[in-house]
Amino acid sequence: MDDSPSFSESLRELAEPLWKTIHAHPFVTGIGDGSLPEDRFRFYMRQDYLFLIEYSRVTALAVAKAPHLEDMGRFADLLNATLNTEMDLHRGFAAKFGISAEEFETTRHAPACRAYTDYLLTVAHAGTFAEVAAAMLPCQWDYALIGEELSARGAPANAPLYAEWIEMYASVDFARLAAWLRGILDRAAGEAGPAERDRMRAHFMTCTRYEYMFWEMCWRMEEWPL
């Protein structure tokens, strides 16, 4: 019996120091204990909305590149759920913070958000299906881990909207989504050669670093200098 870790497990081991840093970031811990200033969270919501739009484009390209019909269907389902369900939920949740639809439409990408989404789109256009899956996974997987970790600590009673956010990402459905994408990645890695697996590893680590930069961007409410 082969006891060696799966490809996704090996990526998690490689990224563990980065994830520990992400989970200790004051933006993340501030959601967990309810101390995060709401202006920073509103900034996050606006940037995350823009991120979801570009992530949907990446998902659409994953549909086109998927080598198996079943995977095409699952990514198509994810695309539909993101565009027609998650985006509505995002707008509804943002409204509780006083963010209007007009604000979403007039928000422009902050530098780190633009860099992250451009990187994802570059991989989605130029890379293989396996590379696209590797680039997409850090966002899905680490959000599930953050939700699970913050939920285990106890949702902040003094910040019910942050508690609602934690509950969403700590849900069984979101954990299943991350697990599904991990399975996709492991199968793709098994069909890939050494050079392609090296590229997958590099994309996973780069996007993990971008996840940190996204939280840091929201903490500092990053704007363009000019």
Phi, psi and omega per residue, in radians:
M1 nan 2.339 -3.111
D2 -1.477 1.999 -3.142
D3 -1.704 0.106 -3.126
S4 -1.212 2.609 -3.105
P5 -1.167 2.648 3.032
S6 -1.163 2.941 3.139
F7 -1.071 -0.748 -3.141
S8 -1.149 -0.637 3.088
E9 -1.147 -0.652 3.101
S10 -1.158 -0.597 3.080
L11 -1.173 -0.693 3.124
R12 -1.105 -0.736 3.109
E13 -1.065 -0.711 -3.136
L14 -1.151 -0.658 -3.063
A15 -1.573 -0.092 -3.022
E16 -0.932 -0.784 3.107
P17 -1.051 -0.642 3.120
L18 -1.194 -0.739 -3.123
W19 -1.153 -0.630 3.080
K20 -1.078 -0.688 3.100
T21 -1.155 -0.735 3.106
I22 -1.066 -0.813 -3.075
H23 -1.188 -0.371 3.102
A24 -1.634 0.019 -3.107
H25 -1.136 2.456 -3.084
P26 -1.066 -0.442 3.075
F27 -1.174 -0.797 -3.127
V28 -1.184 -0.831 -3.136
T29 -1.165 -0.509 3.112
G30 -1.196 -0.588 3.004
I31 -1.134 -0.749 -3.059
G32 -1.115 -0.654 -3.120
D33 -1.818 0.040 3.073
G34 1.422 0.130 -3.053
S35 -1.586 -0.126 -3.084
L36 -1.139 2.186 3.080
P37 -1.023 2.403 -3.036
E38 -1.151 -0.474 3.128
D39 -1.126 -0.580 3.095
R40 -1.243 -0.660 3.116
F41 -1.209 -0.650 3.085
R42 -1.103 -0.680 3.059
F43 -1.050 -0.789 3.115
Y44 -1.029 -0.793 -3.103
M45 -1.067 -0.708 3.140
R46 -1.178 -0.743 3.131
Q47 -1.229 -0.637 3.132
D48 -1.148 -0.575 3.072
Y49 -1.071 -0.802 3.101
L50 -1.127 -0.665 3.111
F51 -1.070 -0.763 -3.106
L52 -1.077 -0.623 3.105
I53 -1.081 -0.834 -3.125
E54 -1.240 -0.605 3.088
Y55 -1.095 -0.580 3.089
S56 -1.141 -0.672 3.089
R57 -1.115 -0.693 3.093
V58 -1.090 -0.755 3.124
T59 -1.079 -0.700 3.107
A60 -1.064 -0.690 3.105
L61 -1.221 -0.544 3.051
A62 -1.130 -0.650 3.062
V63 -1.024 -0.822 -3.080
A64 -1.158 -0.544 -3.046
K65 -1.659 -0.208 -3.072
A66 -1.047 2.258 -3.089
P67 -1.409 -0.281 -3.103
H68 -2.008 2.405 -3.093
L69 -1.005 -0.706 3.139
E70 -1.064 -0.726 3.135
D71 -1.176 -0.647 3.065
M72 -1.009 -0.776 -3.130
G73 -1.134 -0.728 -3.121
R74 -1.185 -0.718 3.100
F75 -1.202 -0.589 3.060
A76 -1.130 -0.688 3.072
D77 -1.103 -0.728 3.112
L78 -1.101 -0.733 3.118
L79 -1.078 -0.799 3.133
N80 -1.095 -0.755 -3.129
A81 -1.130 -0.670 -3.139
T82 -1.178 -0.840 -3.054
L83 -1.273 -0.668 -2.957
N84 -1.907 -0.105 3.085
T85 -2.193 -0.995 -3.067
E86 -1.109 -0.669 -3.138
M87 -1.124 -0.694 3.082
D88 -1.120 -0.753 3.114
L89 -1.099 -0.682 3.134
H90 -1.089 -0.788 3.127
R91 -1.122 -0.709 3.133
G92 -1.153 -0.721 3.119
F93 -1.167 -0.709 3.137
A94 -1.113 -0.588 3.141
A95 -1.066 -0.512 3.103
K96 -1.162 -0.366 3.074
F97 -1.712 0.132 3.111
G98 1.431 0.321 3.131
I99 -1.625 2.097 -3.102
S100 -1.540 2.877 3.069
A101 -1.081 -0.589 3.133
E102 -1.132 -0.649 3.105
E103 -1.097 -0.699 3.103
F104 -1.056 -0.735 -3.058
E105 -1.239 -0.419 -3.103
T106 -1.759 -0.075 3.115
T107 -1.304 2.404 3.053
R108 -1.922 2.723 -3.135
H109 -1.044 2.263 2.929
A110 -1.215 2.802 -3.043
P111 -0.932 -0.813 -3.092
A112 -1.202 -0.633 3.096
C113 -1.129 -0.766 3.104
R114 -1.077 -0.764 -3.124
A115 -1.113 -0.746 -3.117
Y116 -1.126 -0.880 -3.088
T117 -1.183 -0.610 3.080
D118 -1.124 -0.675 3.114
Y119 -1.109 -0.816 3.128
L120 -1.022 -0.770 -3.111
L121 -1.194 -0.600 3.083
T122 -1.116 -0.782 3.100
V123 -1.101 -0.741 -3.093
A124 -1.129 -0.631 3.129
H125 -1.362 -0.788 -2.960
A126 -1.704 -0.382 -3.028
G127 -1.577 3.046 3.055
T128 -1.400 2.978 3.081
F129 -1.001 -0.728 -3.139
A130 -1.082 -0.677 3.117
E131 -1.176 -0.682 3.111
V132 -1.087 -0.785 3.127
A133 -1.055 -0.705 -3.140
A134 -1.144 -0.655 3.135
A135 -1.259 -0.579 -3.111
M136 -1.340 -0.496 -2.960
L137 -1.121 -0.725 -3.070
P138 -0.957 -0.701 3.140
C139 -1.090 -0.920 -3.094
Q140 -1.119 -0.803 -3.025
W141 -1.230 -0.797 -3.050
D142 -1.276 -0.553 3.043
Y143 -1.078 -0.708 3.097
A144 -1.103 -0.709 3.125
L145 -1.176 -0.714 3.110
I146 -1.107 -0.796 3.112
G147 -1.041 -0.770 3.129
E148 -1.098 -0.770 -3.095
E149 -1.172 -0.801 -3.125
L150 -1.185 -0.640 3.105
S151 -1.130 -0.675 3.136
A152 -1.133 -0.515 3.115
R153 -1.325 -0.363 -3.104
G154 1.854 2.167 -3.123
A155 -1.128 2.517 -3.093
P156 -1.243 2.039 -3.132
A157 -1.174 -0.438 -3.105
N158 -1.470 -0.050 -3.100
A159 -2.469 1.350 -3.040
P160 -1.065 -0.526 3.131
L161 -1.258 -0.634 3.036
Y162 -1.163 -0.647 3.088
A163 -1.080 -0.662 3.104
E164 -1.138 -0.721 3.096
W165 -1.070 -0.783 3.131
I166 -1.063 -0.778 -3.125
E167 -1.046 -0.671 -3.136
M168 -1.081 -0.813 -3.073
Y169 -1.475 -0.209 3.049
A170 -1.615 0.067 -3.054
S171 -1.218 2.717 3.084
V172 -1.082 -0.702 -3.114
D173 -1.079 -0.715 -3.135
F174 -1.229 -0.657 3.081
A175 -1.092 -0.682 3.115
R176 -1.142 -0.662 3.113
L177 -1.092 -0.782 3.112
A178 -1.112 -0.716 3.135
A179 -1.140 -0.672 3.099
W180 -1.086 -0.786 -3.129
L181 -1.165 -0.597 3.045
R182 -1.080 -0.752 3.117
G183 -1.069 -0.739 3.076
I184 -1.011 -0.811 -3.112
L185 -1.096 -0.773 -3.112
D186 -1.111 -0.694 3.118
R187 -1.189 -0.725 3.125
A188 -1.117 -0.675 3.119
A189 -1.126 -0.617 3.118
G190 -1.171 -0.432 3.138
E191 -1.658 -0.104 -3.071
A192 -1.648 2.740 3.040
G193 -1.512 3.052 -3.094
P194 -1.003 -0.751 -3.102
A195 -1.139 -0.706 3.122
E196 -1.172 -0.692 3.096
R197 -1.114 -0.614 3.066
D198 -1.083 -0.721 3.122
R199 -1.175 -0.685 3.097
M200 -1.052 -0.777 3.139
R201 -1.078 -0.757 -3.127
A202 -1.127 -0.732 3.125
H203 -1.121 -0.736 -3.140
F204 -1.066 -0.790 -3.115
M205 -1.212 -0.693 3.115
T206 -1.092 -0.773 -3.124
C207 -1.245 -0.488 3.009
T208 -1.128 -0.716 3.088
R209 -1.149 -0.646 3.076
Y210 -1.151 -0.571 3.062
E211 -1.047 -0.749 3.078
Y212 -1.087 -0.783 -3.109
M213 -1.098 -0.559 3.119
F214 -1.142 -0.801 3.091
W215 -1.093 -0.740 -3.139
E216 -1.125 -0.703 3.084
M217 -1.005 -0.779 -3.127
C218 -1.248 -0.613 3.102
W219 -1.100 -0.732 -3.121
R220 -1.554 -0.094 -3.057
M221 0.863 0.989 -3.009
E222 -1.043 2.363 3.066
E223 -2.259 2.850 3.052
W224 -1.219 2.436 -3.114
P225 -1.229 -0.369 -3.126
L226 -2.286 nan nan
